């Protein structure tokens, strides 16, 4: 555990990345509670898998636009203050969801929450990057994701229990309370953010063009989008399918608990390996593995077998989740991260958008099992894009 501490005048102190990992675990627990019931919560208003998917796609478009709109804010603002403010703001959003029974209010608050998510995600990612050396970024990303996924192991179980015993809305109250704890941990950690750039890039169109005119950034963008595409299947479509087939909210929690276990056990190991053998090889193996498992799901009718296969697919996701972002940072130069990390953050939303719209449209015309074919094809496509990534090996920067 020596990596988790640094020496300060002879006294062991938590390193910056350790503090960020712990804070990330706390705030991830809030997200895990919310994500477990979010699809079910929306469905309580829409009563339709298709409409839930289409509304989610609308929110994704909002997220993509705001990532580009907020580039000047990200470039100029203190990242620590920005992240702390976003935690308090999201706590308010969760409490509104807990009290709300209005369809219109749900639409408005969900839209606002999605818009401000860009600030929270981007400020957090830059804090992690700035706390890491060039040689240790992939390893540190793996550590942060491992801690966060611990929350995604217990979060669904807690959410399932609270929902079954006290009702869905109390899950949002719990998520808000955990977020408040995370806020205080962050403030007391003393983590400081970079003030950023004095001169900002305010031209929305130019920022868009400059980001996507670089082939390496486009490939990194697509490869990064595949991770969040897959989680839409796991966190949106599968919970709804389980509920439609008679499973309880608690059973959904058990499934999401199981999905996160391989991530905790393997992400740090795979992220260290990526630093030694290169990102390209890890990307290729990860996407090919997930694609094969998704294709296999199509041929089974027993839902328990399908759920088991999806848990196994998390082994492939453990290779991808902590490494795609590290790879993107590694191909940037200087302070490009302040300008281009937020646009890269839309890869999350692009993955969401592709999955939500294509999944919702597919379910209009075909039985649910064809959704596994859809995701298998997309994972195979990303396997081929992985072959186009640069040969970045962090270990060679140390002369190893």
C-alpha positions as CSV (number, residue, x, y, z in Angstrom):
1,X,0.0,0.0,0.0
2,X,3.0,2.3,-0.3
3,X,1.6,3.9,-3.4
4,X,-1.2,5.3,-1.2
5,X,1.0,7.5,0.9
6,X,3.8,10.0,0.6
7,X,6.4,11.2,3.1
8,X,6.1,14.7,4.5
9,X,8.8,15.6,7.0
10,X,9.0,12.0,8.1
11,X,5.2,11.6,8.7
12,X,3.2,9.4,6.3
13,X,0.5,11.5,4.6
14,X,-2.2,10.4,2.1
15,X,-1.1,11.3,-1.4
16,X,-3.2,13.5,-3.6
17,X,-4.3,10.6,-5.8
18,X,-5.2,8.6,-2.6
19,X,-7.4,11.4,-1.3
20,X,-9.0,11.7,-4.8
21,X,-9.6,8.0,-4.9
22,X,-11.4,8.0,-1.5
23,X,-13.4,11.1,-2.4
24,X,-14.3,9.4,-5.8
25,X,-15.5,6.3,-4.0
26,X,-17.8,8.4,-1.8
27,X,-19.3,10.4,-4.6
28,X,-19.5,7.2,-6.8
29,X,-21.6,5.6,-4.1
30,X,-24.1,8.5,-4.5
31,X,-24.0,7.9,-8.3
32,X,-24.4,4.1,-7.8
33,X,-27.5,4.7,-5.7
34,X,-29.0,7.0,-8.2
35,X,-28.1,5.0,-11.3
36,X,-29.6,1.8,-9.9
37,X,-33.1,3.3,-9.8
38,X,-32.9,6.1,-12.5
39,X,-34.3,4.0,-15.3
40,X,-37.1,2.7,-13.0
41,X,-37.8,6.2,-11.8
42,X,-38.1,7.5,-15.4
43,X,-40.3,4.5,-16.3
44,X,-42.7,5.5,-13.4
45,X,-43.5,8.6,-15.5
46,X,-43.3,7.2,-19.0
47,X,-44.4,3.6,-18.6
48,X,-42.5,2.7,-21.8
49,X,-39.1,1.3,-22.4
50,X,-39.0,3.1,-25.8
51,X,-40.0,6.5,-24.3
52,X,-37.4,6.1,-21.5
53,X,-34.8,5.4,-24.2
54,X,-35.8,8.4,-26.3
55,X,-35.9,10.8,-23.4
56,X,-32.5,9.5,-22.3
57,X,-31.3,10.2,-25.8
58,X,-32.6,13.8,-25.6
59,X,-30.7,14.3,-22.3
60,X,-27.6,13.0,-24.0
61,X,-27.8,15.6,-26.8
62,X,-28.1,18.3,-24.0
63,X,-24.9,16.9,-22.4
64,X,-23.0,16.9,-25.7
65,X,-23.8,20.6,-26.4
66,X,-23.0,21.8,-22.8
67,X,-19.6,20.1,-22.9
68,X,-18.6,22.5,-25.7
69,X,-20.5,25.5,-24.2
70,X,-18.6,25.2,-20.9
71,X,-15.1,25.0,-22.4
72,X,-14.3,28.6,-21.4
73,X,-15.5,27.9,-17.9
74,X,-13.3,24.8,-17.6
75,X,-10.3,26.6,-19.0
76,X,-10.5,29.6,-16.6
77,X,-12.1,28.3,-13.4
78,X,-10.3,26.7,-10.4
79,X,-11.0,23.0,-10.9
80,X,-11.3,22.2,-7.2
81,X,-13.9,25.0,-6.5
82,X,-15.8,24.0,-9.6
83,X,-16.0,20.4,-8.5
84,X,-17.0,21.2,-5.0
85,X,-19.8,23.5,-6.2
86,X,-21.1,20.8,-8.6
87,X,-21.4,18.4,-5.7
88,X,-23.7,20.7,-3.8
89,X,-25.7,21.4,-6.9
90,X,-26.3,17.7,-7.6
91,X,-27.3,17.2,-4.0
92,X,-30.1,19.7,-4.6
93,X,-31.1,18.0,-7.8
94,X,-31.4,14.6,-6.0
95,X,-33.6,16.1,-3.2
96,X,-35.9,17.6,-5.8
97,X,-36.3,14.1,-7.4
98,X,-37.1,12.7,-4.0
99,X,-39.9,15.1,-3.4
100,X,-41.2,15.5,-7.0
101,X,-44.4,13.9,-8.4
102,X,-44.7,16.1,-11.4
103,X,-43.8,14.9,-14.9
104,X,-42.9,18.5,-16.0
105,X,-40.6,19.1,-13.0
106,X,-38.9,15.7,-13.7
107,X,-38.2,16.8,-17.3
108,X,-36.9,20.2,-16.3
109,X,-34.6,19.0,-13.4
110,X,-33.3,16.1,-15.4
111,X,-32.4,18.5,-18.2
112,X,-30.6,20.9,-15.8
113,X,-28.8,18.1,-14.1
114,X,-27.5,16.7,-17.4
115,X,-26.3,20.1,-18.5
116,X,-24.2,20.7,-15.3
117,X,-22.9,17.2,-15.4
118,X,-20.3,18.4,-17.9
119,X,-18.7,20.7,-15.2
120,X,-18.6,17.9,-12.6
121,X,-17.1,15.3,-14.9
122,X,-14.5,17.6,-16.6
123,X,-13.3,19.2,-13.4
124,X,-12.9,15.8,-11.7
125,X,-11.0,14.3,-14.6
126,X,-8.5,17.2,-14.7
127,X,-7.9,17.0,-11.0
128,X,-7.0,13.3,-11.4
129,X,-4.7,14.1,-14.3
130,X,-3.0,17.0,-12.5
131,X,-2.3,14.7,-9.5
132,X,-0.6,12.2,-11.7
133,X,2.8,11.9,-13.4
134,X,3.1,11.1,-17.1
135,X,4.5,7.7,-16.2
136,X,1.9,6.8,-13.7
137,X,-1.3,8.2,-15.2
138,X,-2.8,4.8,-16.3
139,X,-2.0,3.3,-13.0
140,X,-3.6,6.2,-11.1
141,X,-6.7,6.0,-13.3
142,X,-6.9,2.4,-12.5
143,X,-6.7,3.1,-8.7
144,X,-9.4,5.8,-8.9
145,X,-11.7,3.6,-10.9
146,X,-11.1,0.6,-8.5
147,X,-12.1,2.7,-5.5
148,X,-15.1,4.1,-7.4
149,X,-16.2,0.6,-8.4
150,X,-16.2,-0.5,-4.8
151,X,-19.1,1.9,-4.4
152,X,-20.8,0.4,-7.5
153,X,-20.6,-3.0,-5.8
154,X,-22.4,-2.0,-2.6
155,X,-24.4,0.8,-4.1
156,X,-26.9,-1.3,-6.0
157,X,-27.5,-3.5,-2.9
158,X,-28.1,-0.5,-0.7
159,X,-30.4,1.1,-3.4
160,X,-32.3,-2.2,-3.8
161,X,-32.8,-2.6,-0.1
162,X,-33.9,1.0,0.4
163,X,-36.3,0.9,-2.5
164,X,-37.8,-2.4,-1.4
165,X,-38.2,-1.3,2.2
166,X,-39.0,2.4,2.0
167,X,-39.7,3.3,-1.6
168,X,-37.9,4.6,-4.6
169,X,-37.7,8.2,-3.6
170,X,-35.8,7.5,-0.4
171,X,-32.9,6.3,-2.6
172,X,-32.5,9.8,-3.9
173,X,-32.5,11.1,-0.3
174,X,-29.7,8.7,0.5
175,X,-27.8,9.7,-2.6
176,X,-28.0,13.3,-1.6
177,X,-26.8,12.6,1.9
178,X,-23.8,10.6,0.6
179,X,-23.0,13.5,-1.8
180,X,-22.9,15.9,1.1
181,X,-20.4,13.7,2.9
182,X,-18.3,13.6,-0.2
183,X,-18.4,17.4,-0.4
184,X,-17.1,17.8,3.2
185,X,-14.3,15.2,2.6
186,X,-13.2,17.1,-0.5
187,X,-13.2,20.4,1.3
188,X,-11.2,19.0,4.3
189,X,-8.7,17.2,2.0
190,X,-7.2,20.6,1.0
191,X,-6.9,19.6,-2.6
192,X,-6.1,22.6,-4.7
193,X,-7.1,23.1,-8.4
194,X,-5.1,24.7,-11.1
195,X,-6.5,28.2,-12.0
196,X,-6.3,27.2,-15.6
197,X,-5.7,29.6,-18.5
198,X,-6.2,33.4,-18.5
199,X,-7.0,33.3,-22.2
200,X,-10.0,31.1,-23.0
201,X,-11.4,29.6,-26.3
202,X,-14.9,30.9,-26.6
203,X,-15.6,30.0,-30.2
204,X,-17.9,27.0,-30.0
205,X,-17.6,26.1,-33.7
206,X,-13.8,26.5,-33.7
207,X,-13.5,24.3,-30.6
208,X,-15.6,21.6,-32.3
209,X,-13.6,21.7,-35.5
210,X,-10.2,21.8,-33.9
211,X,-11.0,18.8,-31.7
212,X,-12.3,16.6,-34.5
213,X,-9.7,17.5,-37.2
214,X,-7.1,15.4,-35.4
215,X,-7.3,11.7,-36.3
216,X,-5.8,10.5,-33.1
217,X,-8.3,12.4,-31.0
218,X,-11.2,11.0,-33.1
219,X,-10.0,7.4,-32.6
220,X,-9.5,8.0,-28.8
221,X,-13.0,9.6,-28.8
222,X,-14.7,6.5,-30.4
223,X,-12.7,4.0,-28.3
224,X,-13.7,5.9,-25.2
225,X,-17.4,6.0,-26.2
226,X,-17.6,2.2,-26.2
227,X,-17.4,1.9,-22.4
228,X,-20.4,4.1,-21.8
229,X,-22.3,2.5,-24.6
230,X,-22.0,-0.8,-22.9
231,X,-23.2,0.6,-19.5
232,X,-26.4,1.7,-21.1
233,X,-27.2,-1.9,-21.8
234,X,-26.4,-2.8,-18.2
235,X,-27.9,0.1,-16.3
236,X,-30.8,1.1,-18.6
237,X,-32.1,-1.7,-20.8
238,X,-31.4,-4.7,-18.6
239,X,-33.0,-3.3,-15.4
240,X,-36.2,-2.5,-17.4
241,X,-36.1,-5.9,-19.0
242,X,-35.7,-7.6,-15.6
243,X,-38.6,-5.7,-14.1
244,X,-40.8,-6.6,-17.1
245,X,-40.0,-10.2,-16.5
246,X,-41.0,-10.2,-12.9
247,X,-37.7,-9.4,-11.1
248,X,-37.8,-7.2,-8.1
249,X,-35.9,-3.9,-7.5
250,X,-33.7,-5.9,-5.1
251,X,-32.9,-8.4,-7.8
252,X,-31.8,-5.6,-10.1
253,X,-29.5,-4.5,-7.3
254,X,-28.0,-7.9,-7.0
255,X,-27.3,-8.0,-10.7
256,X,-25.6,-4.6,-10.7
257,X,-23.6,-5.6,-7.7
258,X,-22.3,-8.7,-9.5
259,X,-21.5,-6.6,-12.6
260,X,-19.1,-4.4,-10.6
261,X,-17.2,-7.2,-8.9
262,X,-14.8,-8.0,-11.8
263,X,-14.1,-4.3,-12.2
264,X,-12.9,-4.0,-8.6
265,X,-10.8,-7.1,-8.8
266,X,-9.2,-6.4,-12.2
267,X,-9.2,-2.8,-13.2
268,X,-6.0,-1.8,-11.3
269,X,-4.2,-4.8,-12.6
270,X,-5.2,-4.2,-16.2
271,X,-4.4,-0.4,-16.0
272,X,-0.9,-1.2,-14.8
273,X,-0.5,-3.7,-17.6
274,X,-1.5,-1.1,-20.1
275,X,1.3,1.1,-18.9
276,X,3.8,-1.7,-19.5
277,X,2.5,-3.4,-22.7
278,X,0.7,-0.4,-24.3
279,X,-2.9,0.7,-24.6
280,X,-3.6,-0.8,-28.1
281,X,-3.3,-4.4,-27.1
282,X,-5.4,-3.9,-24.0
283,X,-8.1,-2.1,-26.0
284,X,-8.2,-4.9,-28.7
285,X,-8.5,-7.7,-26.2
286,X,-11.1,-5.9,-24.1
287,X,-13.5,-5.0,-27.0
288,X,-13.2,-8.4,-28.6
289,X,-14.0,-10.2,-25.4
290,X,-17.1,-8.1,-24.7
291,X,-18.3,-8.4,-28.3
292,X,-18.1,-12.2,-28.1
293,X,-20.0,-12.4,-24.8
294,X,-22.7,-10.0,-26.1
295,X,-23.2,-12.2,-29.2
296,X,-23.4,-15.3,-27.1
297,X,-26.3,-13.7,-25.1
298,X,-28.5,-13.7,-28.2
299,X,-28.5,-17.5,-28.3
300,X,-29.9,-18.0,-24.8
301,X,-33.5,-17.6,-23.6
302,X,-32.8,-18.2,-19.9
303,X,-32.5,-14.8,-18.3
304,X,-30.4,-16.1,-15.5
305,X,-27.8,-17.4,-18.0
306,X,-27.9,-14.0,-19.9
307,X,-27.3,-12.1,-16.6
308,X,-24.4,-14.4,-15.8
309,X,-22.8,-13.8,-19.2
310,X,-23.2,-10.0,-18.8
311,X,-21.4,-10.2,-15.4
312,X,-18.5,-12.1,-17.2
313,X,-18.4,-9.4,-19.8
314,X,-17.3,-7.0,-17.1
315,X,-13.8,-8.7,-17.3
316,X,-13.5,-7.0,-20.7
317,X,-14.8,-3.7,-19.4
318,X,-12.2,-3.9,-16.6
319,X,-9.6,-3.6,-19.4
320,X,-11.2,-0.6,-21.0
321,X,-12.8,1.6,-18.3
322,X,-9.6,2.8,-16.6
323,X,-7.4,3.0,-19.7
324,X,-9.4,4.9,-22.4
325,X,-9.2,8.2,-20.6
326,X,-5.5,7.7,-19.6
327,X,-4.8,7.1,-23.3
328,X,-6.5,10.3,-24.3
329,X,-4.5,12.4,-21.8
330,X,-1.3,10.7,-23.0
331,X,-1.7,11.8,-26.6
332,X,-2.3,15.5,-25.6
333,X,0.3,18.1,-25.4
334,X,0.9,20.8,-22.7
335,X,-2.3,22.5,-21.6
336,X,-4.4,21.0,-24.4
337,X,-6.2,19.1,-21.6
338,X,-8.0,22.3,-20.5
339,X,-9.4,22.9,-24.0
340,X,-10.0,19.4,-25.3
341,X,-10.8,17.3,-22.2
342,X,-14.3,18.6,-22.0
343,X,-15.0,17.8,-25.7
344,X,-13.6,14.4,-25.1
345,X,-16.0,14.1,-22.2
346,X,-18.8,14.1,-24.8
347,X,-17.6,10.6,-25.8
348,X,-19.5,9.5,-22.7
349,X,-22.6,11.1,-24.1
350,X,-22.0,10.0,-27.7
351,X,-21.8,6.4,-26.4
352,X,-25.0,7.0,-24.5
353,X,-26.7,8.5,-27.5
354,X,-25.8,5.8,-29.9
355,X,-26.9,3.1,-27.5
356,X,-30.1,4.8,-26.3
357,X,-31.5,5.8,-29.8
358,X,-30.4,2.6,-31.6
359,X,-31.7,0.4,-28.7
360,X,-35.0,2.2,-28.4
361,X,-35.6,2.1,-32.2
362,X,-34.6,-1.6,-32.3
363,X,-37.1,-2.5,-29.6
364,X,-39.9,-0.9,-31.5
365,X,-39.6,-3.5,-34.3
366,X,-37.8,-6.5,-32.8
367,X,-37.8,-8.7,-29.7
368,X,-35.5,-7.7,-26.8
369,X,-32.9,-10.4,-27.5
370,X,-31.8,-8.6,-30.7
371,X,-30.4,-5.8,-28.5
372,X,-27.5,-8.2,-27.8
373,X,-26.8,-8.4,-31.5
374,X,-26.8,-4.6,-31.6
375,X,-24.2,-4.2,-28.9
376,X,-22.1,-7.1,-30.2
377,X,-21.8,-5.4,-33.6
378,X,-20.9,-2.1,-31.9
379,X,-18.2,-3.7,-29.8
380,X,-16.8,-5.4,-32.9
381,X,-16.6,-2.1,-34.6
382,X,-14.7,-0.6,-31.7
383,X,-12.3,-3.5,-31.7
384,X,-11.3,-2.5,-35.2
385,X,-11.0,1.2,-34.2
386,X,-8.7,0.0,-31.4
387,X,-6.3,-1.2,-34.0
388,X,-5.9,2.4,-35.1
389,X,-4.8,3.8,-31.7
390,X,-1.2,5.0,-31.3
391,X,1.4,2.7,-29.7
392,X,1.6,4.6,-26.4
393,X,3.6,2.7,-23.7
394,X,4.0,4.8,-20.5
395,X,6.8,2.5,-19.1
396,X,9.1,3.5,-21.9
397,X,9.0,7.1,-20.7
398,X,11.1,5.9,-17.7
399,X,13.5,4.1,-20.0
400,X,12.1,0.7,-19.0
